[in-house]
Amino acid sequence: MSTIASIRDADVSDRDTLMFFGGLACMVLGAGLVLSNRSIRRYLGDVSPGELLETAMPDVQRYMKLRAM
């Protein structure tokens, strides 16, 4: 009976690993599709990391306030 339980645990672990790598592959594919668009590349080409941080800071501060509640 313990061998059946260990096989089931291995199947769950394999399924979790497959889902993780499948999700990672979808994210990479999606990012590639987005970045292959000419207008998006032009828009992101003008953005510096400092500007991105300035834009994201109010959202991060709002998130931290909500999390502290």
N, C-alpha and C positions, 0 to 999 in steps of 0.2 A: 504494500500500500504506500510506503514511503517513496518508492521509485516513481509512482504515478504523480505524487505531489511534487517531486523534484522536476519531473518533466513539464508539468504545468507551470511551475515557477520559471523554468528556462524559456518556455514559450512566451510568457508575459514579458520577460526581459528582452527577448528577441523582438517582440512586437514594439516595445517601447523604443528600442534602438532604431528599428526601421522607421517608426513615426518621426523620431528626432531627425534622422538624416533626410527623410522625405520632406519635412518642413524646412530644413536648412536648404535643400536643393530648390524648393519653391521660392524661398526668399532670394537666393542668388539669381535665379531665373527672372524673378520679378524686378529685381534691381537692374539687371542687364537690359530688360525690356524698357524700363523707364529711362535709363541712361542712354539708350540708343536713339532716343528721340532728339532731334536736332535742336529744337527750341529749349528743351530742358537742359541740354548740355550748355547752350549759350547762356541760359539763366544762371546755372551753377558755376559757370566759368568766371563770372564777375563777383562771386561771393567769397569773402575771406572767412577764415575760422572765427575771427573776432566778431564779425557781424553776425554769424550764426549763434555765437554765445550770447550776444546782446539780445537777439531775438528770442532765444529760448529761456532766458533767465526769468521773466515774469511767469511763464508757465511752470517752471521748476519751483519757484517760490510759492505759487498757488497750490501746487501739488503737496509741498511740504506742510503748508498750513492745514490742508484737508486731512493729511495723514496724522497730524498731531492731535486732531479732534478726538 
